[in-house]
Amino acid sequence: MKKYWLLFSQSLTVLLAMVFIVATLKPQWLIRIPHAESGLTLQQAPAIGHVPRPAGSLSEAARVASPAVVSINTSKKSRSHRRGDPWSRFFNGPGDEPHQDGLGSGVIVSAEGYILTNNHVIEEADDIEVVLLDGRTAPAKVIGVDPDTDLALLQIQLDKLPAIVMGNLDNLAVGDLVLAIGNPFGVGQTVTSGIVSALGRNHLGINTFENFIQTDAAINPGNSGGALVDVNGHLIGINSAIYSRSGGNMGIGFAIPVSTAKTIMNSLLKEGKVTRGWLGLEPAELNADSAQVFGIGKNAQTGQLPQGVLIAGVLQNGPAAKAGLKPGDVITQVAAQPVGNVSELLSQVASLQPGQASQLQVLRGQKILQLNVSPGTRPVRRSAGPR
């Protein structure tokens, strides 16, 4: 009997040792018995290294693009009264008023620290601070601004900066999935999804030169200057404005195409500004009412008004006046390129080299004239402010 008892105790000791080792090294091998008093049995997904994403997920695009999207904090001193005016000091008090803070977004486009954002995000700012997704911060230097397209180029000095990949718009189509990345309302970086709702949007009255990508991806205050990216995480636009009656997202947002942004960025890098051609005239859309006012008749063969842009006014001693343009003329071509509306005219004139003679085709009455004009440099305007 003593022999059997000794064998039993040794076997039990070995078994307990094995259970202890398994519980320590491979606890998942043990069968979990739910607590009888709770009556609760849970099933847990296995903790594996990589979980395949479901079809249609945009998580990879967000992962690729998000590190290059930054928050931009600005501050400026209020300038509501003149410091040197004694009456202003008497009624408003001496010294500077408290700082006014602003918030927006930006996109790192190169490892050298260049950042694209909206001009209205940093306009008149005394201090600009950039906050990266990894928590790093840096003061930003303004390289140049272009209020006519509402773009600005900044630069920060930090190492190992994540730069976004520039996208290609050649194959972009209405209905394509896109992501909008930015810092709305200062809550932190946020990713929203939607589709391309329209391409080439203009006549919105937002900027002088407009060629917007329209999207229904949620864009709210603070998203300005952030990234609109495709399903590969490549930059296709700089979020710029929204249509809203409430101040919040209503599913109509506008982004400046990356092709425009690159052209402006290159000009700002080279010259610190964008130089555009200018004629010094007031263009207007040609319609039945304006044609009647200026006595412009319809084409005898087609019965339609001529295709072109009406000149409603000409600046005295400006390039257009010196070239012989008059109110009532209809510009039909600029440098051999057809002109169909005011937006096309502005863009084509802006592309002319200041000081270099170019040819305009003009309809005056029933006569077609070829006029040589030497464009001036388009004056830089101030932006309309935050949107």
C-alpha positions as CSV (number, residue, x, y, z in Angstrom):
1,M,0.0,0.0,0.0
2,K,2.8,2.4,0.9
3,K,4.3,1.7,-2.6
4,Y,1.1,2.7,-4.4
5,W,0.7,5.8,-2.2
6,L,4.2,6.9,-3.1
7,L,3.5,6.3,-6.8
8,F,0.2,8.3,-6.6
9,S,1.9,11.3,-4.9
10,Q,4.7,11.4,-7.4
11,S,2.3,11.3,-10.3
12,L,0.2,14.1,-8.8
13,T,3.3,16.2,-8.3
14,V,4.4,15.8,-11.9
15,L,0.8,16.6,-13.1
16,L,0.6,19.8,-11.1
17,A,4.0,20.8,-12.3
18,M,3.0,20.3,-15.9
19,V,-0.2,22.4,-15.3
20,F,1.8,25.2,-13.8
21,I,4.2,25.2,-16.7
22,V,1.4,25.3,-19.3
23,A,-0.5,28.0,-17.4
24,T,2.7,30.1,-17.4
25,L,3.9,29.6,-20.9
26,K,0.7,28.7,-22.9
27,P,-2.3,29.8,-21.0
28,Q,-4.5,29.7,-24.2
29,W,-4.1,25.9,-24.1
30,L,-6.2,25.7,-20.9
31,I,-10.0,25.4,-21.1
32,R,-11.6,28.5,-19.5
33,I,-14.6,27.7,-17.4
34,P,-17.0,30.7,-17.0
35,H,-17.8,31.8,-13.5
36,A,-21.0,30.1,-12.6
37,E,-22.2,33.0,-10.6
38,S,-22.0,35.5,-13.5
39,G,-23.5,33.3,-16.2
40,L,-21.4,35.2,-18.7
41,T,-19.4,33.5,-21.5
42,L,-17.3,35.7,-23.8
43,Q,-15.7,34.9,-27.1
44,Q,-12.4,36.7,-27.9
45,A,-10.9,37.2,-31.3
46,P,-7.4,35.7,-31.6
47,A,-4.6,38.2,-31.1
48,I,-2.7,37.7,-34.4
49,G,-0.1,40.1,-35.8
50,H,-1.9,41.2,-39.0
51,V,-5.7,41.4,-39.5
52,P,-6.6,41.7,-43.2
53,R,-8.7,44.8,-43.8
54,P,-12.2,44.4,-45.2
55,A,-12.7,45.2,-48.8
56,G,-13.2,48.9,-49.5
57,S,-11.4,50.1,-46.4
58,L,-9.4,53.3,-46.8
59,S,-7.3,52.8,-43.7
60,E,-4.1,52.3,-45.8
61,A,-4.6,55.6,-47.6
62,A,-5.1,57.3,-44.3
63,R,-2.1,55.7,-42.8
64,V,0.1,56.8,-45.7
65,A,-1.1,60.4,-45.9
66,S,-1.8,61.4,-42.3
67,P,1.7,61.9,-41.0
68,A,2.3,64.6,-43.7
69,V,-0.8,66.6,-42.7
70,V,-0.1,69.2,-39.9
71,S,-2.0,71.6,-37.8
72,I,-1.2,75.3,-38.1
73,N,-1.7,77.6,-35.1
74,T,-1.5,81.4,-35.8
75,S,-1.7,84.4,-33.5
76,K,-1.9,88.1,-34.3
77,K,-2.3,91.2,-32.3
78,S,-5.5,93.1,-32.7
79,R,-5.1,96.3,-34.7
80,S,-8.5,97.9,-34.2
81,H,-7.1,101.4,-33.5
82,R,-4.0,103.3,-34.4
83,R,-1.3,103.3,-31.8
84,G,-0.1,106.8,-32.7
85,D,-3.5,108.4,-32.4
86,P,-3.9,110.1,-29.0
87,W,-7.7,110.0,-29.2
88,S,-7.6,106.3,-29.9
89,R,-5.4,105.8,-26.9
90,F,-7.7,107.9,-24.7
91,F,-10.9,105.9,-25.7
92,N,-9.3,102.4,-26.2
93,G,-6.4,102.4,-23.8
94,P,-2.6,102.2,-24.5
95,G,-0.6,99.3,-25.7
96,D,-1.4,96.2,-27.7
97,E,-4.7,94.4,-27.4
98,P,-4.8,90.6,-26.6
99,H,-3.8,88.2,-29.3
100,Q,-6.3,86.6,-31.7
101,D,-5.7,83.0,-32.4
102,G,-6.4,81.1,-35.6
103,L,-6.4,77.5,-36.5
104,G,-5.9,75.7,-39.8
105,S,-4.1,72.8,-41.5
106,G,-1.3,72.3,-43.9
107,V,0.5,69.6,-45.9
108,I,4.2,68.8,-45.9
109,V,5.1,68.5,-49.6
110,S,8.9,67.9,-49.3
111,A,11.4,66.6,-46.8
112,E,13.1,70.1,-46.8
113,G,10.2,71.3,-44.7
114,Y,8.0,73.1,-47.3
115,I,4.3,73.2,-46.4
116,L,1.4,74.1,-48.6
117,T,-1.7,75.7,-46.9
118,N,-4.3,78.4,-47.6
119,N,-3.3,82.1,-47.7
120,H,-6.3,82.9,-45.5
121,V,-5.0,80.5,-42.8
122,I,-1.9,82.5,-42.2
123,E,-2.8,86.0,-43.5
124,E,-1.6,88.8,-41.3
125,A,-0.4,86.4,-38.6
126,D,2.4,87.6,-36.4
127,D,3.4,84.0,-35.3
128,I,2.9,80.7,-37.1
129,E,3.4,77.4,-35.3
130,V,3.2,74.0,-37.0
131,V,2.2,70.9,-35.1
132,L,3.0,67.5,-36.6
133,L,1.1,64.3,-36.0
134,D,4.0,62.9,-34.0
135,G,3.7,65.8,-31.5
136,R,6.7,67.9,-32.7
137,T,6.2,71.6,-33.1
138,A,8.2,74.2,-35.0
139,P,7.8,77.9,-36.0
140,A,7.1,78.4,-39.7
141,K,8.6,80.9,-42.1
142,V,6.4,82.3,-44.9
143,I,8.1,81.7,-48.3
144,G,5.4,83.4,-50.3
145,V,1.6,83.8,-50.7
146,D,-0.8,84.0,-53.6
147,P,-4.2,85.5,-52.6
148,D,-5.6,85.1,-56.1
149,T,-5.6,81.3,-55.6
150,D,-5.6,81.4,-51.8
151,L,-2.4,79.4,-51.5
152,A,0.6,80.0,-49.3
153,L,4.0,78.2,-48.9
154,L,5.7,77.9,-45.5
155,Q,8.9,76.2,-44.4
156,I,9.9,74.6,-41.1
157,Q,13.3,73.4,-39.9
158,L,12.9,69.8,-38.5
159,D,14.6,66.5,-39.3
160,K,13.0,63.4,-40.7
161,L,9.9,65.0,-42.0
162,P,7.2,62.9,-43.6
163,A,6.4,64.3,-47.1
164,I,3.2,63.4,-48.9
165,V,3.3,61.9,-52.4
166,M,1.9,64.2,-55.1
167,G,-1.0,62.6,-57.0
168,N,-1.8,62.6,-60.7
169,L,-5.1,64.2,-61.8
170,D,-5.1,62.7,-65.3
171,N,-7.3,59.8,-64.3
172,L,-9.3,61.6,-61.6
173,A,-13.0,61.3,-62.3
174,V,-16.3,62.2,-60.7
175,G,-17.3,59.4,-58.3
176,D,-13.8,58.5,-57.2
177,L,-13.3,57.9,-53.5
178,V,-11.3,60.6,-51.7
179,L,-10.3,61.4,-48.1
180,A,-10.1,64.8,-46.5
181,I,-7.5,65.1,-43.7
182,G,-7.2,68.1,-41.4
183,N,-7.8,69.5,-37.9
184,P,-11.5,70.7,-37.8
185,F,-12.5,72.9,-34.9
186,G,-9.1,72.0,-33.2
187,V,-10.3,68.6,-32.1
188,G,-7.2,66.9,-33.6
189,Q,-6.4,65.3,-36.9
190,T,-9.5,63.9,-38.4
191,V,-10.1,61.8,-41.6
192,T,-13.3,61.9,-43.5
193,S,-14.3,60.2,-46.7
194,G,-16.5,60.9,-49.7
195,I,-16.3,61.1,-53.4
196,V,-15.3,63.6,-56.1
197,S,-18.6,65.4,-56.7
198,A,-17.4,67.6,-59.6
199,L,-14.3,68.8,-61.4
200,G,-13.4,72.3,-62.7
201,R,-15.8,74.2,-60.5
202,N,-15.6,78.0,-61.1
203,H,-17.8,81.1,-61.0
204,L,-18.1,80.6,-57.2
205,G,-16.7,84.0,-56.3
206,I,-14.2,82.5,-53.8
207,N,-10.9,83.2,-55.6
208,T,-9.9,85.2,-58.7
209,F,-8.7,82.0,-60.4
210,E,-10.9,79.0,-59.7
211,N,-10.7,75.4,-60.9
212,F,-11.9,73.5,-57.8
213,I,-12.4,69.9,-57.1
214,Q,-15.8,69.5,-55.4
215,T,-16.2,66.8,-52.8
216,D,-18.8,65.7,-50.3
217,A,-16.1,64.5,-47.8
218,A,-16.8,66.4,-44.6
219,I,-14.8,69.6,-44.5
220,N,-15.2,72.0,-41.5
221,P,-13.5,75.1,-40.2
222,G,-10.0,74.2,-39.3
223,N,-9.7,71.8,-42.3
224,S,-8.6,74.8,-44.5
225,G,-5.1,74.0,-46.0
226,G,-5.5,70.3,-45.3
227,A,-5.1,67.4,-47.7
228,L,-7.6,65.8,-50.2
229,V,-6.1,62.5,-51.1
230,D,-7.0,59.5,-53.3
231,V,-7.3,55.9,-52.4
232,N,-3.5,55.5,-52.5
233,G,-2.9,58.3,-50.1
234,H,-1.6,60.6,-52.8
235,L,-2.3,64.4,-52.6
236,I,-4.8,65.5,-55.2
237,G,-6.0,68.8,-53.7
238,I,-5.6,71.4,-50.9
239,N,-8.9,71.8,-49.0
240,S,-9.9,75.4,-49.3
241,A,-13.6,76.3,-48.8
242,I,-17.1,75.0,-48.1
243,Y,-20.5,76.0,-49.1
244,S,-22.5,76.3,-45.9
245,R,-25.5,78.2,-44.4
246,S,-24.7,77.1,-40.9
247,G,-20.9,77.4,-40.8
248,G,-20.5,73.6,-40.7
249,N,-20.3,70.9,-43.3
250,M,-23.2,70.5,-45.7
251,G,-21.5,68.1,-48.1
252,I,-20.2,70.7,-50.5
253,G,-16.5,71.3,-50.1
254,F,-13.9,72.7,-52.5
255,A,-10.2,71.8,-53.0
256,I,-7.5,73.5,-55.1
257,P,-6.1,70.8,-57.5
258,V,-2.6,69.7,-56.9
259,S,-1.6,70.7,-60.4
260,T,-2.5,74.3,-59.6
261,A,-0.8,74.1,-56.2
262,K,2.5,72.8,-57.8
263,T,2.5,75.6,-60.3
264,I,2.0,78.3,-57.6
265,M,4.5,76.6,-55.3
266,N,7.2,76.7,-58.0
267,S,6.6,80.4,-58.6
268,L,6.7,81.2,-54.9
269,L,10.0,79.2,-54.5
270,K,11.7,81.0,-57.4
271,E,10.4,84.6,-56.9
272,G,8.5,84.7,-53.6
273,K,5.4,85.7,-55.6
274,V,3.3,84.8,-58.6
275,T,3.7,87.0,-61.7
276,R,0.7,87.1,-64.0
277,G,-0.2,89.0,-67.1
278,W,-2.7,91.9,-66.9
279,L,-4.6,94.0,-69.4
280,G,-6.5,96.5,-67.3
281,L,-10.0,95.9,-68.5
282,E,-13.4,95.0,-67.0
283,P,-14.7,91.7,-68.6
284,A,-18.3,90.6,-68.6
285,E,-20.2,87.6,-69.8
286,L,-21.8,88.1,-73.2
287,N,-25.5,87.5,-73.0
288,A,-28.7,88.8,-74.6
289,D,-29.0,91.8,-72.3
290,S,-25.3,92.9,-72.5
291,A,-25.4,92.4,-76.3
292,Q,-28.4,94.7,-76.6
293,V,-26.8,97.4,-74.4
294,F,-23.6,97.4,-76.5
295,G,-25.3,96.8,-79.9
296,I,-23.8,93.5,-80.6
297,G,-25.7,91.5,-83.2
298,K,-26.1,87.8,-83.7
299,N,-24.2,85.9,-86.3
300,A,-26.1,86.0,-89.6
301,Q,-25.5,82.4,-90.4
302,T,-26.0,80.7,-87.0
303,G,-28.4,83.2,-85.4
304,Q,-26.3,83.0,-82.2
305,L,-24.3,85.5,-80.3
306,P,-20.6,85.4,-81.0
307,Q,-18.5,83.2,-78.7
308,G,-16.3,85.4,-76.5
309,V,-16.0,87.8,-73.6
310,L,-17.5,91.3,-73.7
311,I,-15.3,94.3,-72.6
312,A,-17.5,96.4,-70.4
313,G,-14.7,98.9,-69.4
314,V,-11.1,99.8,-70.2
315,L,-8.6,101.3,-67.7
316,Q,-7.3,104.6,-69.0
317,N,-3.6,104.3,-70.1
318,G,-3.7,100.6,-69.2
319,P,-2.3,97.9,-71.6
320,A,-5.7,97.2,-73.1
321,A,-6.3,100.9,-73.8
322,K,-2.8,101.3,-75.4
323,A,-3.6,98.3,-77.6
324,G,-6.8,100.0,-78.9
325,L,-9.4,97.9,-77.1
326,K,-12.7,99.7,-76.4
327,P,-15.8,99.0,-74.4
328,G,-18.2,96.9,-76.5
329,D,-15.4,94.9,-78.1
330,V,-15.7,91.1,-77.8
331,I,-12.4,89.2,-77.2
332,T,-12.7,85.9,-79.0
333,Q,-9.0,84.7,-78.8
334,V,-6.0,85.3,-76.6
335,A,-2.6,84.2,-78.1
336,A,-4.6,82.0,-80.6
337,Q,-6.5,80.3,-77.8
338,P,-10.3,80.5,-78.0
339,V,-12.1,82.4,-75.1
340,G,-15.5,81.3,-74.0
341,N,-16.1,83.0,-70.7
342,V,-14.7,85.4,-68.2
343,S,-12.9,82.7,-66.2
344,E,-11.1,81.5,-69.3
345,L,-10.1,85.0,-70.3
346,L,-8.6,85.7,-66.8
347,S,-6.7,82.5,-66.9
348,Q,-5.3,83.0,-70.4
349,V,-4.4,86.6,-69.8
350,A,-2.7,85.6,-66.5
351,S,-0.5,83.1,-68.4
352,L,0.8,85.8,-70.6
353,Q,4.4,87.1,-70.0
354,P,4.3,90.7,-68.8
355,G,6.1,93.0,-71.3
356,Q,6.0,90.4,-74.1
357,A,3.6,91.3,-76.9
358,S,0.7,88.9,-77.6
359,Q,-2.1,88.9,-80.1
360,L,-5.8,89.3,-79.3
361,Q,-8.6,88.5,-81.7
362,V,-11.4,91.0,-81.2
363,L,-14.9,91.3,-82.7
364,R,-15.9,95.0,-83.1
365,G,-19.3,95.3,-84.7
366,Q,-19.1,92.9,-87.6
367,K,-15.3,93.3,-88.1
368,I,-12.7,90.9,-86.8
369,L,-9.5,92.7,-85.6
370,Q,-6.1,91.4,-84.7
371,L,-4.6,93.6,-82.0
372,N,-1.1,93.4,-80.4
373,V,-1.0,94.0,-76.7
374,S,1.9,94.2,-74.3
375,P,0.5,92.9,-70.9
376,G,1.4,94.5,-67.6
377,T,1.9,92.7,-64.3
378,R,-1.3,91.9,-62.5
379,P,-1.6,93.7,-59.2
380,V,-1.6,91.5,-56.1
381,R,-4.9,91.6,-54.2
382,R,-5.7,90.8,-50.6
383,S,-7.7,87.7,-49.9
384,A,-11.3,87.9,-48.8
385,G,-10.5,86.4,-45.3
386,P,-11.2,83.1,-43.6
387,R,-13.7,80.7,-45.0
